[in-house]
């Protein structure tokens, strides 16, 4: 059942622009989870810079104004930034131009988000790479009401999974399957092939893995809260005083299989 619409808007250069899907890139880096990492966690408080507050505001505005249904495209682009810096693939196919002070170190959180947002704004047609290189910042076109004309709103076709029927109920025992998906995922890799119990349904939401890559058709999926025993997750690496502790994680239906 289709309950959404895929639309295109007119750019400042005229004509209709079709929102393009973004396939997983070679430099994409999924967030790692190393169970053997015993390094300490930095718990010091950091001040938030004004540019970081602005970047968060832009994130929220893009969702409120309908340009994005969620932050997943920005999360995906941020993971691509991580891969670029890890592999040092600073070549002509990289969509942004790095400032000199970032060539010899990893970007901080806010800097990483700026680069990710730049990537997504380019993909949405707010401006071109040539515009960014132009010292004249007045490259955006506005209509009579003051709205930016050079843009594409990403609103995919939405399809309900199994016509909205739930695959699992509270109390069901499930196992997290390994889908081997490339690109952006929201399932922690340390839970793959682990067994847990469904404790609640969180609602139904657009598949973040498809939204992140601007898929033209996206499935609305049930999201479950699944409970795992820490000893079952970490095995011999689990401290004795934590073996009976539990962790609850939100997981989408397509990552689960029911245990008999």
C-alpha positions, 0 to 999 in steps of 0.5 A: 500500500503506497501512502506517500509521494515522490516529488521533485522541485524546480531548481534555480537553473530551470527544469525538473530535478529528480532526486537520485538515490545514493548507493553505499560508497567505498569510503563508507565506514559503519560504526565499529564495536570492539568488545575487546577494547578496554581503553577508558572513556573520556567523561570530561565535559566539552563546551558547545561552540556556536557553529555546533549549535547552528549546525544542530539548528539546521538539522532540525530545520531541514526536518521541520521544513520537510526537506528530510524525514529524519537525520539518517542521511546526515548520519550516513554522510558523517560515516562517509566522512569517517571513512574518508579520513581513515583511508585518507581518500582525499581525491577529486571524487570527494564531494567537499573540499577540505580546509588545510587544518583538517588534512593532518588530523581527524575532524571533531564532532562538530566539524564532522557534522559540517562536512556531512551536512555539506554533502547532503545539501549538495545532494539535495540541490541547495547549491553546487560544488562550483557554488561553494568554490565561488567567493560570492555567497549570493548563489541561492535563488529566492522566490517572491516569498523569500523561499530558496528555489534551489532545493529538492525535498526528499519525500519517498514513496512509503510502503507498509510492511505486511500491510501493517501487521506485526511480525512479533509480539511482546514476550517473543524470543528473537535472534538478531540476523546478520543481513550483511548490508553495506552503507548506513545501518542502525543495528549494533553489530555486537548484537548480530546472532544474539538472542533476546526477548521482545519487551515492547513495540515502539511504533512504526517508522520509515526504514532508516537504512533506505532513508539514509541513501535516499531510496525512492521507495521506503518501507515503514517498519515496526520498531521493537524494544528487545532485551538481552542478558549481558552475559549472552551478549559478551560471553566470557568478556562479561564481568562477573558482577554484570552477568545478570544485567540486561540491555534493551535495544531498539531493533527494526523487524527485518533484523529479527527472526523468531525463535521456536 
